[in-house]
Amino acid sequence: MPVTKNLSAVIITFNEEQHISRCIDSLAQVADEILVVDSFSTDTTKEICMSKGVRFLENTFEGHIEQKNFAANAASYDFVLSLDADEELSDELIKFILQEKKNFTSDAYKFNRLNNYCGQWIKHCGWYPDKKIRLWNRQKGKWGGTNPHDKIILDKNTKVHYNDADIKHYTFQKLSEHVAQIHYFTTISAAAAFQKGKKAGVAKIIISPFAKFMRCYFLQLGFLDGFFGFVICINNGYYTFLENLKLWELYQKGT
């Protein structure tokens, strides 16, 4: 009978008391180790994690990419499954991972991410299937991209398997949470773009938000998700507007 290979599950956290129990309980069904790397939460995240018997490390947050790479490198096993604290594995995905652990046939695995927005599962707006690599051999890749939009960057000729089971992502319970995240993320992304020498002129600031909304609402069928689909598409345009505006402002200040 095949010997099941060991798997580390890793989560980065900051003030995630609302979500972390669900995430850990999900991962406990497939992982041989659950590692939480926390950036000094001020709520009960640490207490909840410790009560569930996970490995718990604290590390100063320097960026999403940096923190996730720290977590992956600190894991005990080479095969790493990474979830955000507001995510959980679907039953179908749990079954797939348990089967695959008997003999990993690929170096990395890509899954769908299904987003829950204010209690509604979103199937359009460019939000689904939202394919993500979340299980991989850390010897074959690491986190990269541009903060806060991290992604796994794999070595050349790495074998990737796609399975259409879902990671369930509980995004926002209130509309105000979405708007707050837009302001937070656009500040980070504009600064990262500025460091890379990217620019945003007035024309781009004006035109890009409308183009983003049209693509999201019509081409990506956001209208099929009803009222919340409309809200998401508007906010996607608003994100583009703020990101470019903040980038433009950085150049005006010369910082």
C-alpha positions as CSV (number, residue, x, y, z in Angstrom):
1,M,0.0,0.0,0.0
2,P,1.4,3.4,-0.9
3,V,2.9,5.5,2.0
4,T,1.1,8.8,2.4
5,K,3.6,11.7,2.0
6,N,3.8,14.5,4.6
7,L,2.2,17.8,3.9
8,S,2.6,21.2,5.6
9,A,-0.3,23.7,5.6
10,V,0.7,27.3,6.1
11,I,-1.4,30.4,7.0
12,I,-0.4,34.0,7.5
13,T,-2.5,36.0,9.9
14,F,-3.2,39.4,11.4
15,N,-6.3,39.9,13.5
16,E,-8.2,36.9,11.9
17,E,-10.3,35.8,14.9
18,Q,-13.4,35.9,12.7
19,H,-12.1,33.3,10.2
20,I,-9.1,31.3,11.5
21,S,-11.0,28.5,13.2
22,R,-12.8,27.5,10.0
23,C,-9.5,27.6,8.0
24,I,-7.6,25.5,10.5
25,D,-10.4,22.9,10.9
26,S,-10.5,22.6,7.1
27,L,-6.7,22.1,6.8
28,A,-6.6,19.6,9.7
29,Q,-8.3,17.1,7.5
30,V,-5.4,16.9,5.1
31,A,-2.2,18.3,6.7
32,D,0.4,16.6,8.8
33,E,1.4,20.0,10.1
34,I,-0.4,23.4,10.3
35,L,1.9,26.4,10.6
36,V,0.5,29.8,11.4
37,V,2.8,32.8,10.9
38,D,1.2,35.8,12.7
39,S,2.3,39.4,12.5
40,F,1.5,40.2,16.1
41,S,-2.3,40.2,16.2
42,T,-4.0,42.3,18.8
43,D,-7.2,40.2,18.9
44,T,-7.7,36.6,19.9
45,T,-6.1,35.0,16.8
46,K,-3.1,33.6,18.8
47,E,-5.3,32.1,21.5
48,I,-7.6,30.4,19.0
49,C,-4.6,29.0,17.1
50,M,-2.9,27.7,20.2
51,S,-6.1,26.0,21.4
52,K,-6.1,24.1,18.1
53,G,-2.5,22.8,18.6
54,V,-0.9,24.4,15.5
55,R,2.7,25.6,15.2
56,F,2.5,29.3,15.8
57,L,5.3,31.7,14.9
58,E,5.3,35.5,15.1
59,N,7.1,37.5,12.5
60,T,7.1,41.2,11.6
61,F,5.1,41.8,8.5
62,E,7.1,43.3,5.6
63,G,4.7,42.5,2.8
64,H,2.4,39.7,1.7
65,I,5.0,38.1,-0.5
66,E,7.7,38.3,2.1
67,Q,5.5,36.9,4.9
68,K,4.3,34.0,2.7
69,N,7.8,33.0,1.7
70,F,8.8,33.1,5.4
71,A,6.0,30.8,6.2
72,A,6.7,28.3,3.3
73,N,10.4,28.3,4.3
74,A,9.6,27.6,7.9
75,A,7.4,24.6,7.1
76,S,8.6,21.2,8.1
77,Y,7.9,19.5,4.8
78,D,8.6,20.3,1.2
79,F,5.0,19.9,-0.1
80,V,3.2,23.0,1.2
81,L,-0.5,23.9,1.0
82,S,-1.1,27.6,1.5
83,L,-4.4,29.2,2.4
84,D,-5.4,32.6,3.5
85,A,-7.1,32.8,6.9
86,D,-10.5,33.6,5.2
87,E,-10.4,30.5,3.0
88,E,-11.2,26.8,3.5
89,L,-11.0,23.6,1.4
90,S,-14.2,22.3,-0.2
91,D,-15.2,18.7,0.5
92,E,-14.2,17.8,-3.1
93,L,-10.8,19.4,-2.7
94,I,-10.2,17.5,0.6
95,K,-10.8,14.2,-1.1
96,F,-8.5,15.1,-4.0
97,I,-5.6,16.1,-1.7
98,L,-5.9,13.0,0.5
99,Q,-5.8,10.9,-2.6
100,E,-2.9,12.8,-4.1
101,K,-0.8,12.6,-0.9
102,K,-0.4,8.9,-1.5
103,N,1.8,9.7,-4.5
104,F,2.2,13.3,-5.6
105,T,2.2,13.1,-9.4
106,S,3.0,16.8,-10.0
107,D,5.3,19.5,-8.6
108,A,2.4,22.0,-8.2
109,Y,-1.4,22.0,-8.1
110,K,-3.8,24.6,-9.2
111,F,-7.4,24.9,-7.9
112,N,-10.4,27.1,-8.4
113,R,-11.2,29.8,-5.8
114,L,-14.9,30.5,-5.2
115,N,-15.6,33.8,-3.6
116,N,-18.4,34.5,-1.1
117,Y,-19.4,38.2,-1.1
118,C,-21.8,39.4,1.6
119,G,-23.3,35.9,1.8
120,Q,-23.5,35.3,-2.0
121,W,-21.3,33.0,-4.0
122,I,-20.0,34.9,-7.0
123,K,-19.7,33.0,-10.3
124,H,-18.8,35.8,-12.7
125,C,-17.3,39.3,-12.6
126,G,-13.9,37.8,-13.4
127,W,-13.9,36.3,-9.9
128,Y,-14.5,32.7,-10.9
129,P,-12.9,30.3,-11.5
130,D,-10.0,32.5,-10.2
131,K,-7.4,29.7,-10.6
132,K,-4.7,29.6,-8.0
133,I,-1.6,27.5,-7.3
134,R,-1.8,26.7,-3.6
135,L,-0.2,23.3,-3.3
136,W,3.4,22.9,-4.5
137,N,6.9,21.6,-3.8
138,R,8.7,24.5,-2.3
139,Q,11.9,23.3,-3.9
140,K,10.3,24.1,-7.3
141,G,8.9,27.6,-6.7
142,K,8.2,30.5,-4.3
143,W,5.9,33.4,-3.8
144,G,6.4,36.4,-6.1
145,G,4.3,39.0,-8.0
146,T,3.7,42.5,-6.8
147,N,2.4,43.3,-3.3
148,P,-0.4,42.8,-2.4
149,H,-1.2,40.6,-5.4
150,D,1.1,37.6,-4.7
151,K,1.3,34.5,-6.7
152,I,3.5,31.3,-6.9
153,I,6.3,31.6,-9.3
154,L,7.5,28.2,-10.4
155,D,10.8,27.0,-11.9
156,K,10.9,26.3,-15.6
157,N,9.6,22.9,-16.7
158,T,7.7,22.4,-13.4
159,K,4.8,20.0,-13.8
160,V,1.5,21.6,-12.8
161,H,-1.8,19.7,-12.3
162,Y,-5.1,21.5,-12.5
163,N,-8.1,20.2,-10.5
164,D,-11.4,22.1,-10.7
165,A,-12.4,21.6,-7.0
166,D,-12.9,24.8,-5.1
167,I,-11.1,26.7,-2.4
168,K,-13.9,28.6,-0.6
169,H,-13.0,32.2,0.0
170,Y,-15.1,34.3,2.4
171,T,-14.2,37.8,1.1
172,F,-16.4,40.5,2.7
173,Q,-19.4,40.3,5.0
174,K,-20.1,44.0,4.6
175,L,-19.7,46.4,1.7
176,S,-17.7,48.8,3.9
177,E,-15.1,46.1,4.4
178,H,-14.5,45.9,0.6
179,V,-14.1,49.7,0.3
180,A,-11.7,49.7,3.2
181,Q,-9.6,47.0,1.6
182,I,-9.6,48.9,-1.7
183,H,-8.0,51.9,0.0
184,Y,-5.5,49.7,1.8
185,F,-4.5,47.6,-1.2
186,T,-4.3,50.5,-3.7
187,T,-1.8,52.3,-1.4
188,I,0.4,49.2,-1.4
189,S,0.1,48.5,-5.1
190,A,0.7,52.1,-6.2
191,A,3.9,52.2,-4.1
192,A,5.0,48.9,-5.6
193,A,4.3,50.2,-9.1
194,F,6.2,53.4,-8.4
195,Q,9.2,51.5,-7.3
196,K,9.1,49.6,-10.6
197,G,9.0,52.9,-12.6
198,K,5.4,52.5,-13.8
199,K,3.5,55.7,-14.5
200,A,-0.2,56.7,-14.8
201,G,-1.2,59.8,-16.8
202,V,-4.4,61.8,-16.5
203,A,-5.9,59.9,-19.5
204,K,-5.3,56.6,-17.8
205,I,-6.8,57.8,-14.6
206,I,-10.0,58.8,-16.4
207,I,-10.4,56.0,-18.9
208,S,-9.1,52.9,-17.1
209,P,-11.9,52.7,-14.4
210,F,-14.6,52.8,-17.1
211,A,-12.8,50.1,-19.2
212,K,-12.5,47.9,-16.1
213,F,-16.2,48.2,-15.2
214,M,-17.3,47.4,-18.8
215,R,-15.1,44.4,-19.0
216,C,-16.1,43.1,-15.6
217,Y,-19.9,43.8,-15.9
218,F,-20.5,42.9,-19.6
219,L,-17.6,40.8,-21.0
220,Q,-17.2,38.8,-17.8
221,L,-20.9,38.6,-17.2
222,G,-21.0,40.4,-13.9
223,F,-24.6,41.3,-14.5
224,L,-25.5,37.6,-13.9
225,D,-24.5,37.9,-10.3
226,G,-27.3,40.5,-9.7
227,F,-26.9,43.4,-7.3
228,F,-23.7,42.3,-5.7
229,G,-22.3,41.6,-9.2
230,F,-22.9,45.3,-10.0
231,V,-21.3,46.4,-6.8
232,I,-18.2,44.3,-7.4
233,C,-17.8,45.6,-10.9
234,I,-18.2,49.2,-9.7
235,N,-15.6,48.6,-7.0
236,N,-13.2,46.9,-9.5
237,G,-13.4,50.1,-11.5
238,Y,-12.9,52.2,-8.3
239,Y,-9.8,50.1,-7.4
240,T,-8.3,50.9,-10.8
241,F,-9.1,54.6,-10.4
242,L,-7.5,54.8,-7.0
243,E,-4.5,52.8,-7.9
244,N,-3.7,55.0,-10.8
245,L,-4.5,58.2,-8.9
246,K,-2.2,57.3,-6.1
247,L,0.6,56.4,-8.5
248,W,0.1,59.7,-10.2
249,E,0.2,61.5,-6.9
250,L,3.5,59.7,-5.9
251,Y,5.1,61.2,-9.1
252,Q,3.7,64.6,-8.3
253,K,5.3,64.5,-4.9
254,G,8.5,63.2,-6.3
255,T,8.8,60.5,-3.5
